[in-house]
Amino acid sequence: MPVCLQKGQKVSLTKDNPGLTKVVVGIGWDINQYDTGTSFDLDSSAFLLTGAGKVSCAEDFVFYGNLKHPSGAVEHLGDNRTGAGAGDDEQIKIDLSKVPANIEKIAFTVTIYDAETRNQNFGQVGNAFVRIYNEATGEEMMRYDLGEDFSIETAAVFGELYKHGSEWKFNAIGSGFYGGLAALCANYGVETE
């Protein structure tokens, strides 16, 4: 039975699962029935962060334009441009045994592609969730349903995996950003053009 988290809750992934190294982060959403005149394209990303809460290099930002971290620790399984259908819309594989020693957190975010031009925001997105399951068994370990507390935001941090001693834990964050991917990149120290 997966642990269902509320905003701000933390849970250990590895404490009760010794030897766990490979997990999949599934992220999903539905589009509310608002007609903005154009389709939605949401994009998930992972930021590999040092203790300072910043990336150490551009490759620490894993997204549709950089699908695999050089360490092999994080791999984005591809861009879903519609979000149609049930279940995960995008997935990111994590190999905890390969996470570089200088990385203390991996933040999972979702942005709305070209949100300003398309006049779209997270107030028009429903049923957003992040879940983590064991890659070997397929067993869902935890799930965080974000709820409907967004309005004008065009980017959101869904949650983060983080090291706590020898354990890996998950923190359900659910915080929104205005300014899309550029705002997230600035927050995490990724230089954009």
C-alpha positions, 0 to 999 in steps of 0.5 A, a space after each residue: 500500500 503506497 504512502 499518500 502524502 500531504 503537502 509538506 510531508 516527508 517519507 523515507 524511501 530506503 529505510 523500510 526498503 534496504 537495497 532499493 536503488 532503482 525507482 521511477 518517478 511518475 508525474 501526471 496531470 489532466 487539463 481542466 475543460 477550459 478552452 484556451 484556443 490551443 493545446 497544453 504541453 506540460 513538461 517534467 524536469 529534474 534538477 540535481 542539486 548540491 547542498 547549496 540548493 543549486 545545480 553544479 553544472 548545466 548537465 544537472 538539469 534533466 529535461 526533454 532537451 537533456 534526457 540523461 544525466 552523465 552519471 546515469 543516475 537520472 533519465 527522463 523517459 521522454 516528452 508527452 505533448 498532450 497529457 492524454 490518457 490515465 496514469 503517468 504522463 511522464 516518467 523519470 528513472 532514478 538510480 540512487 546508487 549512481 547519484 554523484 556524491 555532491 548531489 544532495 537533492 533531486 527536485 521534480 518540477 513541471 512547467 507549461 510549455 509556452 504558457 504566456 503565449 498560450 495564456 495558460 496556467 496551473 489553475 487550468 490543470 487538475 489531478 496533478 500528482 507525483 508518485 514513486 514506484 520500485 522499478 524492479 517490482 512495479 510496487 508504488 511506494 508513495 504518492 502525492 496528489 497536489 490538489 487544486 491550489 494553483 491559479 496563475 502559476 506556470 511552473 511548479 515544484 512537485 517534490 524532491 528526493 533528498 539524502 538524509 544520512 544514508 537514507 533517501 527521503 521524499 518531500 512533498 512540496 507542491 509550490 508554484 512559480 510564475 515565470 515558467 521554466 526560466 523562473 525555475 532555472 534561475 531558482 536552481 542556478 541554471 543559466 538560460 539564454 
